[in-house]
Amino acid sequence: MVTLYSSPSTHSSGAVASYSNSSIGLYNYHHNKQIAVSSILSRKFGSLQINQKPFWNAVRMQDGAVATPPSKIENETPLKKLKNGILPVAPPKEQKDTIDFDSNKAKSTVSITVVGASGDLAKKKIFPALFALYYEGCLPEHFTIFGYARSKMTDAELRNMVSKTLTCRIDKRENCGEKMEQFLERCFYHSGQYDSQENFAELDKKLKEHETGRFSNRLFYLSIPPNIFINAVRCASLSASSAHGWTRVIVEKPFGRDSESSAALTRSLKQYLNEDQIFRIDHYLGKELVENLSVLRFSNLIFEPLWSRQYIRNVQFIFSEDFGTEGRGGYFDHYGIIRDIMQNHLLQILALFAMETPVSLDAEDIRNEKVKVLRSMRPLQLDDVIIGQYKSHTKGDVTYPGYTDDKTVPKDSLTPTFAAAALFIDNARWDGVPFLMKAGKALHTRSAEIRVQFRHVPGNLYNKNFGSDLDQATNELVIRVQPNEAIYLKINNKVPGLGMRLDRSNLNLLYSARYSKEIPDAYERLLLDAIEGERRLFIRSDELDAAWSLFTPVLKELEDKKIVPEYYPYGSRGPIGAHYLAARYKVRWGDLV
C-alpha cells in the first residue's frame, strides 16, 4: 500500500497553494500495464496517509519524470511539515497550469494604452489619475503607459504634455518630483489611425518590447468619440490583444443615443470582446459619496429600517453647474442634458440608492439588484418632464452668452440644457414615492447631491411652533456628492433658553473637517478597479438596456414633437416649470430652502 503526499506549491508571495478536493493520479507500472490510483487530498497537508510500507522506490509522474521519495523531509513551515517520509506527487496538469498562472503574477506586467491621448479627457483626468495611483503605490510593480492618437508626437513631447497636468495633491512629501520623473519615464507614445490594424500591430510590437517576456496584461482606455469606438476596439482586439494574460477595454459614455443605438453599439463591441472584457465607465459611480451610499445604508442600523415608502416622502437627485457649454456646444447639442447627465449619472445613483440588499458585495450581486430596480421603474412620461435652455443674461458689467450664442450650436436649436423629471419605482419598497431628478447648466451654483425628505411626524406635538409650513419640521438627509463632500441630517431642536423655540439644525459630517486625507478623484478608483478586474462600479449590458428603455420613449417624443424648452437666464435657478412639477407631487426642491 502507499503513503500519499500532497505537495504544496509555494507562491512567490509565500502563500501555500492548496490542492484540497482534487484528484491526483499515481501510476504503478506492473507487468507493463499502467494502473491508476486516485485519491482525494484532505484540506490539511500531510493528513492523508495509509500506514503500510511502500512497495516501490520511485513513482513515474504524468510528465514522465521520476520522483524518488526522500528519506527525511525538513521544513520550517508547519503547513509543509511531512511525516514518515511521505512521497511527493506532482499535481495534475490542470492544477499545474493554475499554479504556473498564479506564480506569473509576480512576473506579470500591465500595459495601459490611452487611446485618444491628445484629448482633454486624457490630459486632464486619465494621466493625472494614473500618476496618483503610481504615487500611492497602487499600480503593479511592472507597468507601462502608452498614449495612442493620430497626432504626431514623440515620447518626449507626450511626457512634456502630461507633466503639465500632474500634481502632487495627495500630500506634500519631498519625493514628489522624483516620483513624477519615474512615472514619466514609463510613459510612451505611438501615433496611428483608430481604424488601422497595421498601426495597432505596430503598437503591439512596442508593447512587447516593454513587456520583456513578462506575463502581459493589457488595458485600453477609449478616450475617443463614440463614432469610432468600434473601429478602435476591432483593431485593438485583432492586432494588440495580450497573447497570454487578460485584455480589457474601458469605454467612455455616451453609450448610444437611445435603446436602438445603444443595443447596436453593444452588439458591435461583443463581436470582438466578451462582456467581462468591457468596462463601461460612468465616473460618477467612482465619487466617494456615491461609493459610501451602500455603506451608509447597509452598515448603519438607523437607516435601513427607514429606507422605504413608510418613512420616506420623496428622494431628490440634483445636479447643477454654474457654467454653460462653452467649448463643447457641438458635442452637447447632439445629446442634451437628459442623455448627458440624467440617463446615466443620476439614474445610476438612483439604482444604487433604491436597490435591495445584495447577497454579497460581489460585483454581479450588486449589479443584479440595480437591474431589478431599473426594470421595476415606469417608463418616463412627457407630462413628468420639464425642459429648459439658458439664455443670455447681463449681471453687473458682465454679459453671459446664451446657449445658441455658441458658434458650434445651431441658432434654432431646441436641445435642453436643463431638465427636471419625476420617476417612480413600482415595487413593494418604493410604491408611490416620487424620485425627482433635476440637472442643468448655467445655473446659480455648482453642486451634486441626494436629498431624502422624510414624512411628517404624525400627530406632531410641536406643529404649532412651525405654523402651517410643515416642510419646516420635516427631517431631511442630505448626501452632498460635490463640492465640499458631506453628509448631514436636518433635525428639529430646541433653542436653549426659557422659552419653547424650535430650530432646524444639522447633524453634519463634513469630510474635509473629519478626514485629513484628500478624497481621490473618481477616475483613480475606476482605473484601479479596471486593472484589478473589479466590475462593481461599471455598467453591465442588461443594466444599460434597462436604463435606456426608461428614457428612450420620452426622448423620441420631445424630438418628434419639437417641444420648445422654457428659457431661463444664465446664472438663475432654472425654469419655473420645475417648481410646478415638484408641487404636483407635493414636493419642494430641497436646494431652494
Secondary structure, DSSP 8 states (H G I E B T S, - for coil): ---EEE--EE-TTS-EE--TT-EEEEEEEETTEEEEEEEE--SSTT-----S--S-S-EE-TTS-EE---S----SSGGG---TT-EEE---HHHHHHHHHHHTTTTEEEEEEEETTTSHHIIIIIHHHHHHHHHTT-S-SSEEEEEEESS---HHHHHHHHHTT----S---TTHHHHHHHHHHTEEEEE--TT-HHHHHHHHHHHHHHHTTSEEEEEEEE-S-GGGHHHHHHHHHHHS--SSS-EEEEEES---SSHHHHHHHHHHHTTTS-GGGEEEE-GGGGSHHHHHHHHHHHS-TTTGGGSSTTTEEEEEEEEE-SS--TT-HHHHHHHHHIIIIIIIIIHHHHHHHH----SSSSHHHHHHHHHHHHHTB----GGGEEEEEEE-EEETTEEE--GGGSTTS-TT----SEEEEEE-B-STTTTT--EEEEEESSBS--EEEEEEEE---TT-TTHHHHTT-GGGG--EEEEEEESS-EEEEEEEEE-SSSS--EEEEEEEEEHHHH--S----HHHHHHHHHHHT--TTSB-HHHHHHHHHHHHHHHHHHHHTT---EEEETTBS--THHHHHHHHTT---GGG-
